[in-house]
């Protein structure tokens, strides 16, 4: 599949007249809990020729291919990406930590990675992950049958939120280091059981609610919510990101 993905990225570069600076896996395959039929969520950051940025009209800030059951390929323009980096967009910070990198022609990702501690807003990131985890718990995990994969869509952001509050650093993208935050053995065992099931289950697999996980999620999110306001939230300035923008749009 990697060869197919690389070919698709090359076709996009040629058809859109762009250069892809960084391309990675962004979904469950990168998080560490893919199902056998999980699709490939490929995300990338690209740059156009310098003259494209000097006109009076705004260019599209994203390109991609039609989504199918196997491939979901899409990317953001460098200007959009750096703007979102300044705003501490958690999705972008995850891309830059992906364990599956398909394409990287430059040091662009490394340059951004070095700036992550400076630009990541702990309070904004914690609120983002808290909202993701809480919404999934409330909307998807309260019925008589629930989708197996939705547990991980609540556990991972809950743990990321917990990581931010306790460690006050950018949380890792992958689930395995995040789950190290859990000290309750019964909760860890319940997660192990779900991971084993997910290895063989289709994306739409349903299970009965796991009471101990629901309770852990509820308690943890309540605890996090009380402490987020204590996290720093400082205004960030774009100087270093402007330098990167100018560096990578050079012909």
N, C-alpha and C positions, 0 to 999 in steps of 0.2 A: 504493500500500500504506500510505503514511503516514496517509491519511484513514481507512482501515480500522482501523489501530492506534489512532488517536485516538478513534474511535467505541467500540472495545472498552474502552479505558481509561475513557471516560465511563460506559459501562454498568456497569463494575466499581465506580466511585465511587457510582453510584446504588444498585446492588443490595447493596453491602456497607456503605453509609453511611460512606464514607471520603473523605479528600481526598488526592490524589496530589501530593506535594511535588516529585517528580523522577522522570522516566521516560526511559530511554535504551536504546540497542542494546548488547548485551553480548557477542555472539558473533563469528563470523568476519567478519561485515560491518563491525563496528567495529574488529576487529584489522587488517583490510586484506588479507585473502586469501580472500574469499568465492568459492564456486563458483556456477555459474548456477542451481543448484537448492538453494542454501543456504536454510534457513529463517530466520525473523526471531526472534531471541532478545531479547525485550523484558523489561526488568527495571525495577522501580520501588520507591520508598520512599513510604509513605503514613502518614497520621495519622488517628486516630479523634477523635470529640468528646471533650472533656476528661473528662466524667463516666464514660466508658468505662474510664478509667485509675484511677478512684477506688473501684472495687468490690473485693470480697474474692476474686473468681475471676479466673484468668488468661484473657485473651482469646487466640484464635488469633493467632500472630505472623506469619502469611503468608496471602496470598490469591492466587488465580490462576484461569486458565481452562484447560479441558482442552486438552492439547497435540495438535496435528495436524501434518500434513506441512509446513505453511506457517508457522504461528504458534506460538510458545512464549512465553506471557505470564504473568509471575508477579512478586510483589513482597513486600517485608518491611515489617513495622510499624516505626515510627520507634524504638521502644524496643529492638527487636531490632537494628536497624541501628546505633544508637549504641553498643550493647553490643559488637557485632562491630567497630565502628570502634575502640573502646578496646582490643580484643584484636588490632588490626592485621590484620584479615581482608583478605587481598590482593584477593579478588574485589570487595569493596565499594570498595576504593581504585581499582580499575579502572573500576567503574561511573562514579565521579565524574570520570573523565578521558575518558569516551566522546566521540568526535567526532560521534556521532549522538544528539542529545537530542530526544525527542519531546514532552516536556511539562515545564515548569518554572514553577510559579505563584509561587514565592517565591525568596528568596535562600538557601534552605536548602543547596543544593549549594555555593554560593560560601562560605558560612560554614564548611562542613566542609572545603572545599578549602584554606582558610587554615590549618586545624589539622592538615592531613596531615603536614607536616614534623615537627611536635611529637609526634604520636601513632604514626607509622609505626615499627614495630620492624624495624630493618635485619636483625637476625639471624633473627627469625621469618619475615620476608618472604623472605629468601634461602633458608632451609630449605624453605619452601613451594614455591618455584619449582624448587629443586633436585630435590625429590621428584617433582614433576610431570614434569619433563623426563626424569629418570632412569627413571621407571616406563614412560613411553611408549617410550623408546629400548629398554629391556629387553623389554617385552611386545609391542610392535607393529612394531618395525623390524629384527627379526632373522631373518625368514623369507624364502623365495625370492621371494615377492611381498608387497608391503606397500601399505597404503592411502596414496595420495598425501597426503591431508590430515593424516595422522599426523605427517609430517615437521614441519609447522608447529606441531603441538601439542607437539612436543619443542623445536624451535628457539626459539619465542617465550619459554617459561619459562626455557630455558637462558640466553638473552640477558638476560632480566630479572634473573636471579640474578647474572650477570656485571656488569650495570649497578650493582646494589646494592653489590657488593663493590668495584668500581673507583671509582664516583662517590659512593657512600654517600648517595644520595637515593632518593626514591620513583621506581620505574621507570615510564616511560610505558606506556600500554595498547597503543598502536599498534605494529605490527611494523616499519614503515619506520624510525623513529628508533632502535629497538632494534638493527636490523641494522647500524647505523653502528658498533657495537662490534667488528665483524669486520674484521680487517686483511688477511686472506688473500684475494687476488683470485680464486683458483680456487674457494674456498668461496662467495664472492659470486656468481660466474658460475653455479655449480650451483643456488643459490637462485633466481637470475633464471630459469633454465630451468624450475624447478618452478613458479614463479609464472605463467609463460606457459602451462604445461600446465593449471594449475588454473583459469585463466580460462575454459576451454572444457570442463573435465572435470566429470563428475557427482560427487556427494559420495562415492560408493562406488568411484571409479576406483582401479585398482591399478597399481603400477609395480614395476620391479625396484629393490632397495635401491641407494641412492647411496652408494658406499663412502666418498667424501671427506667427506660430511656425517655419516655414522655415526662416522667417526674424529674429526672435529672435535667432535661432541657428546660422545663418550667422553672425549677429552682435556680439553675445557673443563669438564665436570662434575667430573672428578677434581681439576682445578686449583681449582675453586670449593669443593669439599668440604673441602680442606685449609685454606681461609682463612676459612670462615664463623665459626669459633669466635673469630676476632679481632674480629668486629663487635660493637659495643655492644648491650647488651640491658638497658634500664632499665625499671623499673616505672613505669607510666603511671597518672595519677590522673584521676578522671572529672569533676572540677569544671567544666571548660568544656563538657563534653558534657551535664552536668546542666542547665546554663544554657540550652543549645540545646533540650533536651527541653521545658523549661518554656516557652520562647519559642514553640515551634511547636505545642504542644497548646492554646494559648489559643484560646477560641472566636472 
